Amino acid sequence: MASMRPQGLARKPGLVNPRIQAPTFLCDSTVGALSRALMILGFDVAFSYDNTINQLIRESNISGRFLITTSHEIDERPIARNAIRVPQECTELQLECIQARIPLTSWIAPFTRCIRCNESLREIRKDRIREMVPPYIWDTYSRFLICPDCGHVYWPGSHREGMVDALMSDE
């Protein structure tokens, strides 16, 4: 898909050096789908439903997380050192804007975080989750992951490859 990125959306492009550790993110309520996409790709994402832009900037500056928002208010706050304003249009374009500022590809680790609570997933023996998955899933799959925080169980369904390809279609 050819991209038509609106100019000026990724603040100060090229000024952020890639970190040795994977980048972490703080997403506001305007980018809920993007926050889930980043979690699917394996990134640590904090999500805020109701903080003001000033509270988000403060949290981003203290935690070192990149603040992701569609809010134009961020452009008026030079103190927002790690803020990236993305377009409202679609998740793929939003990921493209982040990728223009932070090279994400070397840190992508799909399906390693819980998309419900953002915790890192852990492998669990199949015999320990018998009652937690439908019979067809139990019979079909041998590898399972579980979220140690919320207890949600994941397995490698046929949708996995298609999801990552769709999210990173311009890579």
C-alpha positions in Angstrom: 0.0 0.0 0.0 1.5 3.4 -1.0 1.6 5.8 1.9 0.5 9.4 1.9 1.7 10.5 5.3 0.5 13.9 6.2 3.4 16.2 6.8 4.5 17.1 10.3 2.8 14.4 12.2 5.8 12.7 13.7 7.4 15.4 15.9 11.1 16.1 15.3 11.6 13.1 12.9 15.1 11.6 13.0 16.1 13.2 16.3 15.4 10.2 18.5 18.3 7.7 18.5 17.3 4.0 18.6 17.7 2.6 22.1 19.5 -0.5 23.0 16.4 -1.7 24.7 13.1 -2.0 22.9 11.1 1.3 23.1 8.1 1.5 25.4 5.0 3.5 24.8 2.3 5.5 26.6 -0.9 5.7 24.5 -3.8 8.0 25.2 -7.4 7.3 24.6 -7.3 8.6 21.0 -5.1 5.6 19.9 -6.7 2.5 21.4 -6.4 0.3 18.3 -2.8 1.4 17.9 -2.0 0.4 21.5 -3.4 -3.1 20.8 -1.4 -3.3 17.6 1.8 -2.4 19.4 1.1 -5.1 22.0 0.4 -7.7 19.3 3.9 -6.8 17.9 5.4 -7.3 21.3 5.9 -3.8 22.7 5.3 -2.7 26.3 2.4 -0.3 26.1 0.8 1.7 28.9 -2.7 3.0 28.1 -4.3 6.1 29.7 -8.1 6.7 29.4 -8.5 10.0 31.2 -5.3 11.8 31.9 -4.8 15.4 30.6 -2.2 16.0 28.0 0.0 17.6 30.7 -0.3 14.5 32.9 0.6 12.3 30.0 3.6 14.4 29.1 4.8 14.3 32.7 4.4 10.5 32.9 6.2 10.1 29.5 9.1 12.3 30.6 9.4 10.4 34.0 9.0 6.9 32.6 10.9 7.4 29.4 8.0 6.0 27.4 7.1 7.5 24.0 3.8 9.3 24.3 1.6 8.5 21.3 -1.5 10.6 20.6 -3.5 12.2 17.8 -4.0 15.4 19.8 -2.8 18.6 18.3 -2.2 19.9 21.8 1.1 18.0 21.9 2.6 20.3 19.2 2.2 23.3 21.6 4.2 21.6 24.4 7.9 21.7 23.7 8.5 19.9 27.1 7.0 16.7 25.5 10.4 15.3 24.6 9.3 11.8 23.5 5.9 12.6 22.0 4.7 11.5 18.6 1.5 12.8 17.1 0.0 10.3 14.7 -2.9 10.7 12.2 -6.4 9.6 13.1 -6.9 7.7 9.9 -5.8 4.1 10.4 -3.5 1.9 12.5 -1.2 1.1 9.6 -0.5 4.8 8.9 -0.1 5.4 12.6 2.5 2.6 12.8 4.3 4.1 9.8 4.6 7.4 11.6 6.1 5.8 14.6 8.4 3.8 12.4 9.6 7.0 10.8 10.7 8.2 14.2 11.8 4.9 15.9 13.0 1.9 13.9 10.7 -0.7 15.3 11.5 -3.8 13.2 14.5 -5.1 15.2 12.4 -5.3 18.3 9.2 -6.9 17.0 8.4 -10.0 19.0 4.8 -10.8 17.9 2.4 -12.4 20.4 4.6 -12.1 23.4 2.4 -9.7 25.4 -1.2 -10.0 26.7 -3.5 -7.6 24.7 -5.8 -7.4 27.7 -3.3 -6.2 30.3 0.1 -5.8 28.5 1.9 -8.4 30.7 4.6 -10.6 29.1 3.2 -14.0 28.3 4.7 -17.2 29.6 4.6 -20.7 28.2 2.4 -23.2 30.0 2.2 -26.9 29.8 -0.8 -28.1 27.8 -2.0 -30.4 30.6 -2.4 -27.4 33.0 -4.9 -25.5 30.8 -7.3 -28.4 29.8 -10.4 -26.7 31.3 -9.4 -23.2 30.1 -9.7 -23.8 26.3 -12.4 -25.2 24.0 -12.1 -28.9 23.1 -11.2 -28.2 19.5 -8.3 -26.0 20.5 -7.1 -28.5 23.0 -7.1 -31.2 20.3 -5.5 -29.0 17.6 -2.7 -27.1 19.3 0.2 -28.3 21.5 1.8 -24.9 22.5 0.0 -22.5 24.8 0.9 -19.2 26.4 -0.7 -17.7 29.5 -0.8 -14.2 31.0 0.5 -14.5 34.6 -1.5 -11.4 35.5 -5.0 -11.9 34.1 -4.8 -15.6 33.3 -5.9 -15.3 29.6 -4.6 -18.3 27.5 -3.2 -17.8 24.0 -2.4 -20.4 21.3 -0.9 -20.0 17.8 -4.1 -19.7 15.7 -4.0 -19.5 11.9 -4.6 -15.8 12.1 -1.1 -15.0 13.5 1.0 -14.5 10.4 -1.7 -12.6 8.7 -2.1 -10.2 11.6 1.6 -9.2 11.7 1.8 -8.9 7.9 -1.2 -6.6 7.9 0.1 -4.5 10.7 3.6 -4.1 9.1 2.4 -4.1 5.5 4.8 -1.2 4.5 7.9 -2.8 6.0 
